[in-house]
Amino acid sequence: MSSPLRDFLEIPYDKLEEMNLATKEARLARTPAHKLREKHSKLLADEKRIKAVTVCFSDLEGRMHMLDYDKKFLLKSADNLTFDGSSIRGFSQQAESDLRLGIDWPAMYWLPSDVFGPGKVLVFADVLEKDGSLYVADMRGKLKVWTEKRFAKDGTVFNAANEIEGFLFKGRDAERHYHETGKFEFISTGGYYHSLPGDPLRTFIDTAAEVQRALGFANEKDHPEVAPSQFEMNYSYSEVNIAADQVNLYKLVCRQVAARLDMTASFLPKPVTGVNGNGMHTNISIAQKGKNQFFDAKGQDKLSKSGWNFIDRILASGQDICLLFNPSVNAYRRLDPHYEAPNQIKASAVNRGAMVRIPIGNENSARIEIRSIAPDANPYLTLYSALRTGLEGPRSEDKADTKRERTRFLPDNIYDAIRLFKNSSFMEELLGPEVHERYITLKTMQADRCPKALGSTIKTSEVQFHHEVTNQYLWSQF
């Protein structure tokens, strides 16, 4: 922290919230990027106590990568930031490794110094080809470009809110050490909505929620979840690009806060058998000219025809898109009907085992909730594929099926999910042949390191080679 020899920026939490909410409002108002670049560059230049800028980008699987640039260097070289793409799984090959980073100036965050260190700010970036065009496997950039085109065409605004569950375990880096210990240790055995003030789980939730609030998340509620040591911290919906960034920030904050408390925040979908797993229930709505397109007071469950059409397309492609929503071996343990698993390919206002739920809503809050998404899914890829599938995907009547209608289920293992995804012409069209093939290769590589049959116990390999475990030594064993 600061000393008489060091004078780095430290901003009180209430001021941080005010500053980050102002930046968020400018982004929501679609303030031109060049204007926010001028504004933020000037703030960085004028504030002598800022030493570094943390630049973030995501790979094909949604893993967040971060580079700290010296502030003065960044201001001089913002248009020429390069990195080695061959070191990022799912990105370029060694022979064509050079990629560039394009700073997304509207997506800047002022950071709490006690969590991230003093004198730092954070900004997201798009991944670019050497010629400055968007890199084919950068799903963040792809989501942004597609939503901007839709807004320019007819004023469509996509909104999302993600409910992200996680577990808190004893010790740092519990996932990385799982191949040594073979177990996770709960830090609390409380239950749903229950934790005593001051116990480790409540201390973690309170601290992480304070950081979220300071980052402008617009918190709503937080609480322990059903399983021991499980948590969920809810925040308000936002425009879909902001919402996707907030998923990665949420997990980053949780992991950082947990590490400072000598614990591990884990977003494995099912780290412990016998208790509920982690989900990332994703609420989506679409607005045009300020009007919620999913609301109809006279519609079934007060959902409009366009809302039901959106659901129908999601369900029609439910099996094909499952690999994007549940991208890991471990995710298929969560799709277990004994633990409120949303594995039925149907929509319901009441059945929480349905893939899609229609929450109670009004003109402002009408939305659909996709419940079958795991918290380790790439938020940009998930939202991009969900939106495009819901608007452009095949309808159920488009799929020739003369059999009697029956309840269909999502795949219960990653091999079936890979096969269905691989054979889907719409998934290939959605992502493009190159990214479609890269994603299949990554998922097959992970699946082949794990037993084909899940069995009743968590296998070391499904944790050790989970795509969110970033230890290079473990991953180099592929």
Secondary structure as GFF3:
##gff-version 3
##sequence-region A 1 478
A	DSSP	alpha_helix	13	28	.	.	.	ID=ss1
A	DSSP	alpha_helix	33	46	.	.	.	ID=ss2
A	DSSP	beta_strand	52	58	.	.	.	ID=ss3
A	DSSP	beta_strand	64	70	.	.	.	ID=ss4
A	DSSP	alpha_helix	71	77	.	.	.	ID=ss5
A	DSSP	beta_strand	81	84	.	.	.	ID=ss6
A	DSSP	three_ten_helix	85	87	.	.	.	ID=ss7
A	DSSP	three_ten_helix	94	96	.	.	.	ID=ss8
A	DSSP	beta_strand	98	110	.	.	.	ID=ss9
A	DSSP	alpha_helix	113	116	.	.	.	ID=ss10
A	DSSP	beta_strand	120	128	.	.	.	ID=ss11
A	DSSP	alpha_helix	139	154	.	.	.	ID=ss12
A	DSSP	beta_strand	156	170	.	.	.	ID=ss13
A	DSSP	alpha_helix	178	181	.	.	.	ID=ss14
A	DSSP	alpha_helix	200	214	.	.	.	ID=ss15
A	DSSP	beta_strand	219	224	.	.	.	ID=ss16
A	DSSP	beta_strand	230	235	.	.	.	ID=ss17
A	DSSP	beta_strand	238	239	.	.	.	ID=ss18
A	DSSP	alpha_helix	240	260	.	.	.	ID=ss19
A	DSSP	beta_strand	263	266	.	.	.	ID=ss20
A	DSSP	beta_strand	280	288	.	.	.	ID=ss21
A	DSSP	beta_strand	291	292	.	.	.	ID=ss22
A	DSSP	three_ten_helix	300	302	.	.	.	ID=ss23
A	DSSP	alpha_helix	305	316	.	.	.	ID=ss24
A	DSSP	alpha_helix	318	325	.	.	.	ID=ss25
A	DSSP	alpha_helix	331	334	.	.	.	ID=ss26
A	DSSP	three_ten_helix	337	339	.	.	.	ID=ss27
A	DSSP	beta_strand	344	348	.	.	.	ID=ss28
A	DSSP	beta_strand	354	357	.	.	.	ID=ss29
A	DSSP	beta_strand	368	370	.	.	.	ID=ss30
A	DSSP	alpha_helix	379	392	.	.	.	ID=ss31
A	DSSP	three_ten_helix	396	398	.	.	.	ID=ss32
A	DSSP	alpha_helix	414	422	.	.	.	ID=ss33
A	DSSP	alpha_helix	425	431	.	.	.	ID=ss34
A	DSSP	alpha_helix	433	447	.	.	.	ID=ss35
A	DSSP	alpha_helix	460	464	.	.	.	ID=ss36
A	DSSP	alpha_helix	472	475	.	.	.	ID=ss37
###
